[in-house]
């Protein structure tokens, strides 16, 4: 289940909640402060993960060659 940053249209308070996508689409999430289900998404943070297969040496001339060379250490 994803986390959502939401703001209530009625009371203006912001909150974060973990909910199913279907709960948000069907307006089943309610504001914990006033109980309204008139909510809008607030975009604050973007969380992502980067996976590296292996660490490779970086070409010291990558700016001039565009990192297209077959640099090997």
C-alpha positions in Angstrom: 0.0 0.0 0.0 1.3 3.4 -0.9 1.6 6.4 1.4 -0.3 9.6 0.5 0.3 13.2 1.6 -3.2 14.7 1.5 -4.8 18.1 2.4 -8.4 18.4 3.5 -10.5 20.8 1.4 -12.8 21.5 4.4 -10.4 22.2 7.3 -7.1 22.8 5.3 -5.1 20.4 7.5 -2.4 18.2 5.9 -1.8 14.6 6.9 0.0 11.4 5.7 -1.7 8.1 5.4 -1.1 4.6 4.1 -4.0 3.4 2.1 -5.0 1.3 -0.9 -5.2 2.9 -4.3 -8.9 1.9 -4.4 -9.6 3.6 -1.1 -8.3 6.9 -2.5 -10.1 6.5 -5.8 -13.4 5.7 -4.2 -13.0 8.6 -1.6 -13.0 6.2 1.4 -10.2 8.1 3.1 -11.4 10.6 5.7 -9.6 13.5 7.2 -8.5 12.5 10.8 -9.2 16.1 12.0 -12.7 16.8 10.7 -13.9 13.6 9.0 -14.4 15.1 5.5 -13.5 12.9 2.5 -12.9 16.0 0.2 -9.1 15.6 0.0 -6.5 16.6 -2.5 -3.0 15.3 -3.0 0.0 17.3 -1.7 3.3 16.6 -3.4 6.1 17.1 -1.0 8.8 14.4 -1.4 9.8 12.0 -4.0 11.4 8.7 -2.7 13.2 6.4 -4.9 15.9 3.7 -4.7 18.8 3.2 -7.1 20.2 -0.2 -7.6 23.7 -0.7 -9.0 24.7 -3.9 -10.6 28.4 -3.3 -9.9 30.6 -0.4 -9.3 32.7 0.4 -12.3 35.6 2.9 -12.6 34.5 6.2 -14.1 36.3 7.5 -17.1 38.4 10.6 -16.2 37.6 12.1 -19.6 33.9 11.4 -19.7 33.0 15.1 -20.2 35.0 15.2 -23.4 34.2 11.8 -24.8 30.5 11.7 -23.6 31.2 8.6 -21.6 31.0 6.5 -24.8 34.6 5.2 -24.6 35.4 1.7 -23.4 37.4 3.0 -20.4 38.9 0.2 -18.3 41.2 0.5 -15.2 
